[in-house]
Amino acid sequence: MIGHKKLNFLIGIVFFGFAFTISEIDKSYSDGKQAYENGQFELAIQNYELILKSKIESPELYYNLGNAYYRNGSISGAVWAFEKCIKLSPGDGNAEYNLKLVNVKVKDRMEIPSPPFYLKTYKVLKQSLTSNGWILLFSFLFLAFSSFIALTKIFQLKFLEKIVSLSGVVLIFVILIGANAVWDNYSVREGIIMTKTVDAYSAPKLHSTHLFMVHEGLKVSLKNSTEDWIEIELIDGKKGWVTLESVREI
C-alpha cells in the first residue's frame, strides 16, 4: 500500500507539472497576441518563441510569429516562421501569400524557371499533405483495399473485382507520391539565413578561401555540418561553409 501511495503521489506531481506547463503556454500565447495587438511586436516574438522552446508548435503559432517578425522589421524571422507554418500545414493560403510578400524583400532571391505543367501538378500533389497525412492516407487505403479483396473472395461479384483493381491503382499512386514526400521531409534539410550578411567559405574555418556572400532571408539547402559550421547550397548550385549561428533550420 505504501508503494501505491507513492505512485499516486508521483502521478499527481507529473499531472500537476503537465497542467502547469499547459497553463504557462496558454498564458504566453495570450500575452503574445495581446502584445501584437498593442503594437509591441518584440514582446509578441518573445512570448511565441518561449512556447517553441517548450517543444510546442502549430501552424497558427508560426503564422502569428511570422507576422510579428515582419512587423518588427525582421525579414529573415518572417520567412523562417512562414516556411515552418507551410511545412506543418501545406496549402495554407494565408501563409503562402505572406511568404511571397516577404520574399520580395529578400536581396538574394532567385527566380526559379516555371516547371512543366505535369511537374508542377506533381509538386502540388506531393505538398498537399504532411508526411503523417500521407502515412494515414496510405493506411486507410490499404485497409480498404484489403477489405475489398476479402469481400471479393466471399461474394465473387464482378463489380467488386473492378473496385479492387481501381483501388489497387490508387494505392500504388499514393505509395509513389507519399513515399517521395516522406523521403523529402526526412532527407532534405533547408534553412534560412538569419543575419544581415553571411560570408561563405571553402572550408569550415575563417582562414579558408572566401567564396561568396549571402543576405538575410535567403532559403538554402543544408548539407554537412560541424560543431560551429554548416555547409549550405544555393539554388544555382554554389556551395560554401557558414557559421552555424547564421542559419536557422526550417
Secondary structure, DSSP 8 states (H G I E B T S, - for coil): -HHHHHHHHHHHHHHHHHHHHHHHHHHHHHHHHHHHHTT-HHHHHHHHHHHHHTT---HHHHHHHHHHHHHTT-HHHHHHHHHHHHHHSTT-HHHHHHHHHHHTT-TT--------HHHHHHHHHHTTS-HHHHHHHHHHHHHHHHHHHHHHHHH--HHHHHHHHHHHHHHHHHHHHHHHHHHHHHH--EEEE-SSEEEEESSSSTTS-EEEEEETT-EEEEEEE-SSEEEEE-TTS-EEEEEGGGEEE-
